[in-house]
Amino acid sequence: MSDTAERRLSTWEFVKTLKERRVAVMLLLGMAAGLPFFLIFDTLSAWLRQEGLSLQAITAFSLATLSYSLKFVWAPVVDRVKIPVLEPLLGQRRSWMVLMQVIIIVGLWLIAGSDPEMNLTRVALLAVLVGFAGATQDIAIDAWRIEVVDKARYGVMAAAYQWGYRGAMITAGALPLFLAEAFSWNLSYAVMAAIMFVAIGAVLLAPRGGEVRVALLDDGLPKRPAPEAVEWVARLLLILSGALLAGSGLAANGALLAGVVNLLGASDAGAEAFRTAWEARPNGIFLQFGGVVAGLGLLALACVPVPGVVTRPGAYLRRSYGQPLGDFFQRFGMKFGLLIMALICLYRLSDFVLNLMNPFYIDLGFSLTQIAEVRKVYGVVASLAGITFGAWMVSRFGIIKSMVIGVFASPLSNLVFIWLAVSGPNMAVLYGAITIDNFATGVAGTALIVYMSSLTSAGFTATQYALFSSLYAIFGKITASQSGRIVEETARAAEVGGFNSGLRSWFSGLPQGSLAEGAATAGVSAPSLGAGYVTFFLYSVLIGIFAIGLAFIVAKRQPEIEARARPEAEPS
C-alpha cells in the first residue's frame, strides 16, 4: 500500500490503459450494476403511478432496494461458496456475476409480463428478487475489480465503473420512459431485460482474475445433524433479525419492521404509529441508528460460539464474519485499524450532508427546468471529468497522496455554494458552482474507492470492501439527516440576533422574491434564511476539516501502518 512501492503510470501510460480489455469490461459491468438498481428504485415508480397506485404503495416498493444496504451480510458467501458447474468454468467472481445476471434478466422479463394493477404482489416479489440479485452482483463486481489488476490500475478501473454506472442511470431513467410512451411499459421492461445480456457478454470477455479463499471449517469437527439443524435455525433467525433491523435503519424505511410488530400482536394503528416514528424527519434518525447498532449486535451474536462447545455452524459463521475483520486488524493493528475506519467514515461527510440542494436551488428562485438542465445534464459531464481526473491522479501520484488530495476536494468545493447563495438566481454562478462541486465530488469519490480497495486482502475482498462501503454510508446518512434542521435553526438564530446575525447583511442585495418562500416556511426573513444556508455550508466545510486532519495523520503514519501489514502478492 506504499506510494513508494506502488508502480506509477505516466500520463501516456494512463491513456493507454483506457484501451485495455479489462477497462472496457469494467465499463459494461458498471452499467450492469446500475441498471437493476435504477429500474426498481426509480423507473418502476413511474409505471406504478400510471397504473393508479397510491404514493404510499409506491413508496413501499423502495424496500426492494433494501438489499443494497444489507449486502455486507451475505458478502462472505460470495467470497467463499463455489457455484457448481459455473465456478470451474468461469472462476469465483465471474460465476457469481453470471448467475446473478441471469436472475436479473429473468426477474425483469417476468416483471415485463406482469400487470401491476392485477397482480401487485407478484411485481413486488419480483422487484425484491431483482434487488437482491443486483446487490449480490455488486459484491462480485467490486471484488473482481480489485483482484484483476495491480494497484496502479485501481484508479482507472474505479473510473470505468463509475462511467458505466452513470450511463446506466441515464439509460434506465430515460429509455424505458420513451419506450413506455411509444409502446408500453411491458415492452419497455422486456427491452431492459434484453440489454442485461450485454453484461453476460462482458463477463465472458473478462479475465478470470486471481482468486484466494480461506477454509470454512476446522478439520475434524464432528458432524451432529440434528443439533446442528436446530443451531442453524437459531443462528439464521438472529442473522435475519439483525439484517432486518440494520437494513431498515440504513434505508430509513420502517414498513417491514411495522409488519413484524403487527405480527407480534400490535394493532394496525400501533404498527402504523411505529412506522411513522421510525421514518420521521429529523428525529427518526435516532431510532434508525439504534436499529443499525442493534442489528449489527445481533449479527455479531449469531457468530458467537456456544459456550464450552465448538460446533460446525458456530465455526462456519465465526470464520465467515470474524476472519475478514480479524485479518484487517491483524494487518493494521487495533490503533491504526480504528484510525483508518474513522477516516473512511469522515472522508465524504461534507458531500453527504448536502442532501437539501434541490430545496436550496428552489429557494433561491431557480425553476425546475433550470435545475434539471444544469444539475442533471451539465452536472453529469462535470462529474465524469472529475472521475477521470481522479483516476489519472491515482495512477500518477499513488494511492496515499491521491487520498490526501481528494479529502480537500469536497469541503473546499462546498464554499462555492456560499457564493451562489449571495448571488441569488444567477445562471452563470449556478453553472460555475455545479461545475466545481461535481468535479470535486468525482475526484474525492474516486480517491476513496481506490483507497478502500487498497485496504482489502486476498480471500476477503468481497466482504471487506462491502463492510468499508457500508461503514461510510451509515455515518453519512446519520449526519445528513440533520441538515434541514441546521439550516432552519441557524436561520432562526440569525433572526433574533444570534451568533450568525452578521451574515444577514450579505443578502441585502438579493432580487425580489429570492429566498422568500423558503423563509416564509421557516418563519424567518429572507436574509435570515440566507444566513442559515451560509452557516450550514460553513458547517459542511468544518466537518471536512476533521477528515483532512485524519488523512494527514494516516499519511504521516503510513510507514508504521505498512510495517504492521503483512506482505501481499500483487495480482498480475
C-alpha positions in Angstrom: 0.0 0.0 0.0 3.0 2.2 0.0 3.2 5.0 -2.5 6.9 4.3 -2.8 6.3 0.6 -3.5 3.5 1.3 -6.0 4.2 1.4 -9.7 3.3 4.8 -11.1 2.0 5.4 -14.6 2.9 8.2 -16.8 0.1 10.2 -18.4 0.7 8.4 -21.7 0.6 5.0 -19.9 -2.6 6.1 -18.2 -4.1 6.9 -21.6 -3.1 3.5 -23.0 -4.7 1.7 -20.1 -8.1 3.1 -21.3 -7.8 0.8 -24.3 -7.3 -2.3 -22.2 -9.9 -5.1 -22.3 -10.3 -5.0 -18.5 -11.3 -1.4 -18.6 -13.9 -1.9 -21.4 -15.3 -4.8 -19.4 -15.4 -2.7 -16.2 -17.4 0.0 -18.1 -20.0 -2.5 -19.1 -20.1 -4.1 -15.7 -20.7 -0.6 -14.2 -23.7 -0.3 -16.4 -24.8 -3.8 -15.4 -24.6 -2.7 -11.7 -26.6 0.4 -12.2 -29.4 -0.9 -14.5 -31.3 -3.1 -12.0 -31.0 -0.6 -9.2 -32.5 2.3 -11.1 -35.1 0.1 -12.8 -36.6 -1.0 -9.5 -35.8 2.1 -7.4 -36.8 4.9 -9.8 -38.3 3.9 -13.1 -40.7 1.3 -11.7 -42.4 4.0 -9.6 -43.5 5.8 -12.8 -45.1 2.6 -14.2 -46.9 2.0 -10.8 -48.2 5.6 -10.7 -49.6 5.3 -14.2 -51.4 2.1 -13.1 -53.1 4.2 -10.5 -51.3 3.1 -7.3 -51.2 5.3 -4.3 -48.0 7.1 -3.3 -47.9 5.1 -0.1 -47.9 1.8 -2.1 -45.3 3.1 -4.5 -43.1 4.2 -1.6 -43.2 0.7 -0.1 -41.5 -0.5 -3.3 -38.3 1.2 -2.1 -37.9 -1.8 0.1 -37.0 -3.7 -3.0 -33.6 -1.9 -2.8 -33.1 -2.8 0.8 -30.6 -5.5 -0.3 -28.2 -2.8 -1.4 -28.0 -1.6 2.2 -27.6 -5.1 3.5 -25.1 -6.7 1.1 -22.4 -6.9 3.7 -24.5 -9.5 5.4 -24.0 -12.2 2.7 -20.8 -10.9 1.2 -18.8 -13.7 2.9 -20.9 -16.2 0.9 -19.6 -14.6 -2.3 -16.1 -14.8 -1.0 -16.3 -18.5 -0.1 -19.1 -20.5 -1.7 -18.4 -22.1 -5.1 -21.2 -22.3 -7.6 -21.4 -25.8 -9.1 -20.6 -26.0 -12.8 -20.1 -22.3 -13.2 -17.1 -21.9 -10.9 -14.8 -24.4 -12.6 -15.7 -22.7 -16.0 -15.6 -19.1 -15.0 -13.9 -18.7 -11.6 -15.3 -17.5 -8.3 -16.1 -13.9 -9.2 -17.4 -14.3 -12.7 -19.5 -17.3 -11.8 -21.4 -15.2 -9.2 -21.8 -12.4 -11.7 -23.3 -14.6 -14.4 -25.7 -16.3 -12.0 -27.0 -13.0 -10.6 -27.3 -11.5 -14.1 -29.4 -14.5 -15.3 -31.6 -14.0 -12.2 -31.9 -10.2 -13.0 -32.8 -11.0 -16.6 -35.5 -13.5 -15.6 -36.8 -11.1 -13.0 -37.1 -8.2 -15.3 -38.6 -10.4 -18.0 -41.3 -11.6 -15.6 -42.0 -8.0 -14.5 -42.4 -7.2 -18.2 -45.0 -9.9 -18.4 -46.9 -8.7 -15.3 -49.8 -6.3 -14.8 -49.1 -4.3 -11.6 -52.8 -3.4 -11.3 -54.0 -7.0 -11.3 -51.1 -8.7 -9.5 -49.2 -6.2 -7.4 -47.8 -8.8 -5.1 -46.1 -10.7 -7.9 -44.4 -7.5 -9.2 -43.3 -6.6 -5.6 -41.7 -10.0 -5.1 -40.0 -9.9 -8.5 -38.7 -6.4 -7.6 -37.2 -7.8 -4.4 -35.6 -10.7 -6.3 -34.1 -8.3 -8.8 -32.8 -6.1 -6.0 -31.2 -9.0 -4.2 -29.6 -10.3 -7.4 -28.4 -6.8 -8.2 -26.8 -6.2 -4.8 -25.1 -9.6 -4.9 -23.8 -8.8 -8.4 -22.3 -5.6 -7.0 -20.4 -7.6 -4.4 -18.9 -9.8 -7.0 -18.1 -6.9 -9.4 -16.3 -5.0 -6.7 -14.2 -8.0 -5.7 -13.3 -8.7 -9.4 -12.4 -5.0 -10.0 -9.9 -5.1 -7.1 -8.4 -8.5 -7.8 -8.0 -8.4 -11.6 -5.5 -5.5 -11.7 -2.4 -4.2 -9.9 -2.8 -1.1 -7.7 -1.5 1.2 -10.4 -4.7 0.5 -12.3 -7.2 0.8 -9.4 -8.0 4.3 -10.4 -8.9 3.7 -14.0 -11.0 0.6 -13.0 -12.8 2.7 -10.4 -13.4 5.4 -13.0 -14.6 2.9 -15.6 -17.1 1.5 -13.1 -18.5 5.0 -12.3 -18.7 5.9 -16.0 -20.7 2.8 -16.7 -22.9 3.4 -13.6 -23.8 6.9 -14.7 -24.5 5.6 -18.1 -26.9 3.2 -16.6 -28.5 6.0 -14.6 -29.3 7.8 -17.8 -30.3 4.7 -19.7 -32.6 3.3 -17.0 -34.0 6.8 -16.3 -34.8 7.8 -19.9 -35.1 4.9 -22.4 -37.8 3.0 -20.5 -39.9 6.2 -20.4 -39.6 6.7 -24.1 -40.5 3.1 -24.9 -43.4 3.2 -22.5 -44.7 6.4 -24.1 -44.4 5.0 -27.6 -45.4 1.3 -27.0 -46.0 0.0 -23.4 -44.3 -0.5 -20.1 -44.3 -4.2 -20.7 -42.2 -3.8 -23.8 -40.0 -1.3 -22.0 -39.0 -3.7 -19.3 -38.6 -6.6 -21.8 -36.0 -4.4 -23.7 -34.2 -3.7 -20.4 -34.0 -7.4 -19.7 -32.5 -7.9 -23.1 -29.9 -5.2 -22.5 -28.7 -7.1 -19.5 -27.5 -9.8 -21.9 -24.7 -7.4 -22.7 -23.5 -7.8 -19.1 -23.2 -11.6 -19.6 -21.1 -11.0 -22.7 -18.9 -8.6 -20.7 -18.3 -11.3 -18.0 -17.4 -13.9 -20.6 -14.9 -11.4 -22.1 -13.5 -10.6 -18.6 -10.2 -12.1 -17.5 -10.7 -14.7 -14.8 -8.7 -12.9 -12.1 -6.7 -14.2 -9.1 -8.8 -16.0 -6.5 -7.7 -17.0 -3.0 -10.2 -18.3 -0.5 -10.0 -19.5 3.1 -11.2 -22.8 4.5 -14.6 -22.6 6.1 -14.5 -25.1 8.9 -11.9 -26.6 11.2 -10.9 -30.1 10.2 -12.1 -32.9 12.4 -15.2 -31.3 13.9 -17.8 -34.0 14.5 -21.0 -33.9 12.4 -24.2 -33.9 14.5 -27.0 -33.3 12.0 -30.0 -32.9 14.4 -28.4 -30.5 16.9 -26.7 -28.6 14.1 -30.0 -28.2 12.3 -31.5 -26.6 15.4 -28.4 -24.4 15.9 -28.5 -23.3 12.3 -32.2 -22.3 12.6 -31.4 -20.2 15.8 -28.4 -18.5 14.3 -30.1 -17.8 11.0 -33.0 -16.2 12.8 -30.6 -14.0 14.6 -29.0 -13.0 11.3 -32.3 -12.3 9.7 -33.4 -10.3 12.6 -30.2 -8.3 12.6 -30.4 -7.8 8.9 -34.0 -6.5 9.2 -33.1 -4.0 11.9 -29.9 -2.8 10.2 -31.4 -2.7 6.8 -34.5 -0.8 8.0 -32.2 1.7 9.7 -30.0 2.2 6.7 -32.9 2.6 4.3 -34.9 4.8 6.7 -38.0 2.6 6.0 -40.0 1.0 8.7 -42.5 -0.9 6.6 -41.1 -4.3 7.2 -40.5 -3.7 10.9 -44.1 -2.4 11.3 -45.3 -5.6 9.7 -43.3 -7.7 12.2 -44.6 -5.6 15.1 -48.1 -6.2 13.7 -47.5 -10.0 13.6 -46.2 -9.9 17.1 -49.6 -8.7 18.3 -49.6 -4.9 17.9 -52.7 -3.3 16.5 -52.7 -1.8 13.0 -52.8 1.6 14.5 -49.8 0.8 16.8 -47.8 -0.7 13.9 -48.5 2.4 11.8 -47.5 4.7 14.6 -44.3 2.7 15.0 -43.6 3.1 11.3 -44.3 6.9 11.4 -41.9 7.4 14.3 -39.2 5.3 12.5 -39.5 7.3 9.3 -40.0 10.8 10.9 -37.6 13.6 10.0 -35.3 14.5 11.5 -35.9 12.7 14.8 -36.5 9.3 13.3 -32.7 9.1 12.7 -32.2 8.2 16.4 -34.5 5.1 16.0 -32.8 4.3 12.7 -29.3 4.5 14.2 -30.4 2.4 17.1 -31.8 -0.2 14.7 -28.4 -0.3 12.8 -26.5 -0.8 16.1 -28.9 -3.4 17.4 -28.9 -5.2 14.0 -25.1 -5.3 13.9 -25.2 -6.6 17.5 -27.5 -9.5 16.6 -25.2 -10.3 13.6 -22.3 -10.5 16.0 -24.3 -12.6 18.5 -25.1 -15.1 15.7 -21.4 -15.7 15.3 -20.6 -16.3 19.0 -19.6 -19.9 19.8 -21.8 -22.0 22.0 -20.2 -21.8 25.5 -17.9 -24.7 26.1 -18.7 -26.4 22.7 -17.1 -26.0 19.3 -19.8 -26.6 16.7 -19.7 -26.6 12.9 -22.3 -23.8 12.5 -20.5 -21.6 15.1 -17.1 -22.2 13.4 -18.6 -21.5 10.0 -20.1 -18.2 11.0 -17.2 -17.2 13.1 -14.8 -17.6 10.2 -17.2 -16.1 7.7 -17.7 -12.9 9.6 -14.8 -12.8 12.0 -11.9 -13.6 9.8 -12.3 -10.6 7.4 -12.3 -8.2 10.3 -9.6 -10.2 12.1 -7.4 -10.1 9.1 -7.8 -6.3 8.8 -6.9 -5.6 12.4 -4.1 -8.2 12.3 -2.5 -6.4 9.3 -3.0 -2.9 10.6 -3.3 -3.3 14.4 -6.2 -2.1 16.5 -5.0 1.5 16.8 -4.2 2.1 13.2 -7.2 0.0 12.1 -9.6 2.2 14.0 -7.8 5.3 12.7 -8.3 4.1 9.1 -12.0 3.3 9.8 -12.6 6.7 11.3 -11.1 8.3 8.1 -13.4 6.2 5.9 -16.4 7.4 8.0 -15.5 11.0 7.7 -13.9 11.2 4.3 -17.1 12.2 2.4 -19.3 13.6 5.1 -19.0 17.0 3.5 -20.8 15.6 0.5 -23.3 13.5 2.3 -24.7 16.5 4.3 -25.6 18.3 1.0 -28.8 16.4 0.7 -31.0 19.5 0.5 -29.6 21.1 -2.6 -32.7 21.0 -4.7 -34.7 22.9 -2.0 -31.8 25.4 -1.8 -31.9 26.0 -5.6 -35.7 26.4 -5.5 -35.5 28.8 -2.5 -33.0 30.9 -4.4 -35.6 31.2 -7.3 -34.3 28.8 -10.0 -37.0 27.0 -12.0 -37.2 23.2 -12.1 -36.2 23.3 -15.8 -33.1 25.3 -14.9 -32.1 23.0 -12.1 -32.6 19.9 -14.4 -30.6 21.5 -17.2 -27.6 22.4 -15.1 -27.6 19.7 -12.4 -28.8 16.6 -14.2 -27.3 17.2 -17.6 -24.3 19.5 -17.4 -23.5 18.3 -13.9 -23.1 14.7 -15.1 -20.4 15.9 -17.6 -18.6 17.8 -14.8 -18.8 14.7 -12.6 -17.4 12.4 -15.3 -14.5 14.9 -15.8 -13.8 14.8 -12.1 -13.8 11.0 -12.0 -11.4 10.9 -14.9 -9.0 13.3 -13.3 -9.2 11.3 -10.1 -8.3 8.2 -11.9 -5.3 9.9 -13.6 -4.3 11.3 -10.2 -4.2 7.9 -8.6 -2.1 6.4 -11.4 0.3 9.3 -11.4 0.8 10.1 -7.7 -0.2 6.9 -6.0 -3.0 5.9 -3.6 -2.0 7.7 -0.4 -1.1 11.1 -2.0 -4.4 10.9 -4.0 -6.3 10.1 -0.9 -4.9 13.3 0.8 -5.6 15.4 -2.3 -9.1 14.1 -2.6 -10.0 14.8 1.0 -9.6 18.5 0.3 -12.0 18.4 -2.7 -15.4 18.2 -1.0 -15.1 20.7 1.8 -13.4 23.3 -0.4 -15.9 22.9 -3.2 -18.8 23.5 -0.7 -17.6 27.1 -0.3 -18.8 27.8 -3.8 -22.4 27.5 -2.6 -21.9 30.5 -0.3 -21.0 32.4 -3.5 -24.2 31.1 -5.1 -26.3 31.9 -2.0 -25.3 35.6 -2.0 -25.6 35.8 -5.8 -29.3 34.7 -6.0 -30.8 33.1 -9.1 -27.8 33.8 -11.4 -27.4 31.1 -14.0 -23.7 31.8 -14.7 -22.9 31.3 -11.0 -25.1 28.2 -10.9 -23.1 26.7 -13.8 -19.9 27.6 -12.0 -20.9 26.2 -8.7 -22.2 22.9 -10.2 -19.0 22.5 -12.3 -16.7 23.0 -9.3 -18.7 20.8 -6.9 -19.4 17.9 -9.3 -15.8 17.9 -10.5 -14.5 17.8 -6.9 -17.1 15.1 -5.9 -15.8 13.0 -8.8 -12.2 13.4 -7.7 -13.0 12.6 -4.0 -15.2 9.7 -4.8 -12.6 8.0 -7.0 -9.9 8.6 -4.4 -12.0 7.0 -1.6 -13.0 4.0 -3.8 -9.3 3.3 -4.6 -8.2 3.8 -1.0 -10.8 1.4 0.3 -9.9 -1.1 -2.4 -6.3 -1.0 -1.3 -7.2 -2.0 2.2 -8.7 -5.3 1.2 -6.7 -8.6 1.2 -6.9 -11.7 -0.9 -9.6 -14.1 0.2 -11.7 -11.4 1.9 -12.0 -8.9 -0.9 -15.8 -9.0 -1.2 -16.5 -9.0 2.5 -14.0 -6.3 3.5 -15.0 -3.9 0.7 -18.7 -4.3 1.4 -18.0 -3.5 5.1 -16.0 -0.4 4.2 -18.6 0.9 1.8 -21.4 0.3 4.3 -19.4 2.0 7.1 -19.1 5.4 5.4 -22.7 5.2 4.1 -24.0 4.7 7.7 -22.2 7.7 9.2 -23.0 9.8 6.1 -26.7 9.0 6.4 -26.8 9.8 10.1 -25.2 13.2 9.7 -27.1 14.2 6.6 -30.4 13.6 8.4 -29.8 16.8 10.4 -29.1 19.1 7.5 -32.5 20.7 7.2 -32.7 21.3 11.0 -29.3 23.0 11.0 -30.3 25.4 8.2 -33.6 26.4 9.9 -32.3 26.6 13.4 -29.4 28.8 12.4 -31.7 30.9 10.3 -33.9 31.5 13.5 -30.7 32.3 15.4 -29.8 34.9 12.9 -33.3 36.3 13.0 -33.1 37.1 16.7 -29.5 38.5 16.7 -27.6 35.2 17.3 -24.0 34.3 16.6 -24.5 34.4 12.8 -26.7 37.5 12.6 -23.9 39.5 10.9 -24.3 37.3 7.8 -27.8 38.8 7.1 -26.2 41.9 5.6 -24.7 39.7 2.8 -28.3 39.2 1.4 -29.4 42.8 1.3 -29.0 43.0 -2.5 -30.9 39.8 -3.4 -33.5 40.1 -6.2 -37.1 40.4 -5.1 -38.6 37.0 -4.2 -35.3 35.2 -3.8 -35.4 33.0 -0.6 -38.8 34.5 0.2 -40.9 31.3 0.0 -38.4 29.2 1.9 -38.1 32.0 4.5 -41.9 32.1 5.0 -42.0 28.3 5.5 -39.2 28.6 8.2 -40.9 31.6 9.8 -37.9 33.9 9.2 -36.9 36.8 6.9 -35.1 36.1 3.6 -31.8 37.5 4.8 -32.0 35.2 7.9 -32.6 32.1 5.8 -29.6 33.2 3.7 -27.6 33.4 6.8 -28.8 29.9 7.8 -27.7 28.5 4.5 -24.3 30.1 4.7 -23.8 28.8 8.3 -24.8 25.3 7.0 -22.2 25.4 4.2 -19.5 26.5 6.7 -20.6 23.7 8.9 -20.1 21.2 6.0 -16.6 22.6 5.5 -15.8 22.2 9.2 -16.8 18.5 9.0 -14.3 18.2 6.1 -11.5 19.7 8.2 -11.7 16.8 10.6 -11.4 14.4 7.7 -8.4 16.4 6.4 -6.7 16.1 9.8 -7.2 12.3 9.9 -6.0 12.0 6.3 -2.7 13.7 7.2 -2.3 11.6 10.3 -2.8 8.4 8.3 -0.4 9.5 5.6 2.2 10.5 8.1 2.0 7.2 9.8 1.9 5.2 6.6 5.3 3.7 7.1 4.2 2.4 10.6 1.0 1.1 9.1 2.8 -0.7 6.3 5.3 -2.2 8.8 2.4 -3.9 10.6 0.7 -5.1 7.4 1.8 -8.4 6.2 3.2 -8.5 2.7 0.8 -9.4 0.0 1.5 -10.6 -3.5 0.1 -8.2 -6.1 -2.3 -9.7 -8.7 -0.8 -9.9 -12.1 
